[in-house]
Amino acid sequence: MTTLDRPVALDPADLEAAHGAHNYHPLPVTLAHGHGAWVTGADGARYLDFLAGYSALNFGHAHPRLLRAAHEQLDRLTLTSRAFSNDQTGPFCRDLASLCGKDAVLPMNTGAEAVETAIKAMRRWGYEVKGVPAGEAEIVVFDRNFHGRTTTIVGFSSDAESRRGFGPFTPGFRSIPFGDLDALAAAVNERTVGVLIEPVQGEAGVVVPPPGYLAAARALCTDANVLFVADEIQSGLGRTGATFACDLEGVEPDLYVLGKALGGGIVPLSAVVGNWDVLGVFTPGSHGSTFGGNPLACAVGREVIAMLRTGEYQERAARLGRVLDARLRDVAGASPEVRAVRTRGLWAGIDLVPGGRSARAVCEALVRDRVLAKDAHEWTIRIGPPLVIEQHDLEWGIRQLAGVLSS
């Protein structure tokens, strides 16, 4: 066999670039193993995970309780479709409804599917309950939102690259500035069926609304007979130091939209949670999913819910979040590259000074220092480690960031 005849062993990242559609631009690291807040590269190097799969890995990599639940169910039953009942979907719906203080759950797979489900619920509720004329329903959304990647959802995104080349888009959405109560009051009218909001805008760079805004928006929706729908796909399930970010202002939405951490970082699992006066608009055949509510995902989701019931992870996120906030403000005070810092629980956005190093460049430098974070648009770094991270590891990671920003 000649040299030319021998198969060429390509790096997994090279294979991804050669055969995977280029809808992502990964940072220069290839990961092979993970445990807790640490991951190991294909080359054997260890890295501290400061992203946690965009909050899908709130409980870290390979959490033993979640792995055990998955393994036990994997040996029993993985899929029935919703054509038949199974012994996990009903208990999962009961448990999640209880966690949310609601009556009913509609399980799906991905966050985008859950958002689409919520959009359907708002519209059908608007027509059948509120009495909006057919085809005229409007939903209020917010500038710089991120709710997913379907054509309907990117149609009301303000991110040009998310929209480019994918139109025409679905009508019926009105986008307003985030955190502006006057703009919200002006946008709501007799055709408005819902307000779809991220209590913290994650993809925008962990943008927190002004104090009292969520409560005021909730009250406005109640007065106008409009559904208040909280997309807590990234902010929910412990990330902000409470079970839901809405809890921090004592706000209860009409619908919760959940995903990411609900599947424990093992399987896709999402859900819309509400009361029957809203979710009751769905009837057999009006909505569905072959894998939505599958027993494997529901078994993992039930264990996630059980872990959250203790309050341990919420308290941990709140406590470590205070450490994160203090240390990052020290970094900001020492580095001329940092323009602003925002935190909410164990979640932070770090704005860099425009015109200097980009967030991508800083994250690439962090990879070399064995920390994995992610840029959120050109000048913002997003940090959100697993809630199981140890305080000394969190502080080590922030020291690495401080070193990069001082170099």
C-alpha positions, 0 to 999 in steps of 0.5 A: 500500500502506498502512502496515497492509498492509506486512509488519512486520520482526520481530527474530529473537528476537521471532519466536522468542518468537512462534512457538517453544514457550517451553521456554527463556528466552534471555538478551537477545542475538541471535547471528548469527556466531561464530569461536573464542571470540567471537560477533557479534550481529545488531546487529554487537556482539561478545561473548565466549562464556563458555558454549561451548554447555554444552561442545558448543563445546569447540573454539570456533565455526567451527574450520577443521579441523571445518568442513573435515571437515563440508564434505568429507563434506557433498558426499559422503554425509550419511545412509544409516540403519543399514540399510546400512553407510557408510565413516565409521561403522566408522572412527568407532567404531574411533577413539572406542573407541581413545580411550576404551580400550574395545572397542565404540561405540554411536553416537546423536545427542543426550546424552539418547539416549545416556543412555537407551541406557546405561540400556537397556544396564545393565538388559539386562546386569543381567537377562542377565548378572548374573541380576537377576529380570525387571522388578526392576533398579535404577539408582542416581543422584544428587541434583541430577543432569542427564542429559537431558530425556526422561520417563524421565530427568526422572523421577529428576531432583530439579529440580521444574520438570523434572518438573512435569506430565510424570508418571507416571515410569519406576520403577527408580531410587534417588537419593542424595546426591552425594559421600556414599560411605556413602549409595552403599554403603547404596543398592547391593543385589542388584537394583542393575545400575548406578550412573549418575554425572556425575564433575562435576555440570555443570547443578548448578553445576560441583559436584566430588565429594570427593577420592577419591570416584570411585575409591572408588565405582568400587571399590564397584561392582566389588565388588558386580558393578554397572556404573559408568557415567560421564556425561561428556557435559559433563565429557568431551573435554577440558573438565576438563583431561583427556580425561575427568574420570574420568582425574583420579582414575585411574578407568575406568568400565564405560561412558562416555556422551559427546555435546556436544563429540563433534559439534564444535558442528556436528552432534548426535553422542553415543555409549555406549562400553564393552567387549563384555561389556556392549555385547554385550547389544544384538542387531539390532532391540533398539535403533536410531536413523535418524540415529545414526552418520550419516556426516556426524556421524561424519566430524566426530566423527573429526576431534574425536577426532584433535584430542584425540589430541594432548593439546593441548586437554586441556593448554590446559584444564588451564593456562587452568583454573589461571588461571580458578581464581586469577582467580575466587578474587580476584573472590570475595575482593573481592565480598561477593556471591560465596559460593563458587567451584568449578573443574575445568579450564576450567569453574567454578561461582560461587555467589552469596549467596542473597537478593542479585542472582540469577545471572540478573540478573548474567548479564544485566548481563554481556551488557551488558558483552559477555560471555555466561555462564549461570545454573545455578539461581537463585544459581549462575553457570556459566562454561565458555569454549571451550578455544581461548580466548586467556588475555588474552580469558579474563582480560578476561572475568573482569575484566568479571565482577568489574566487574559484581559490584562494581557 
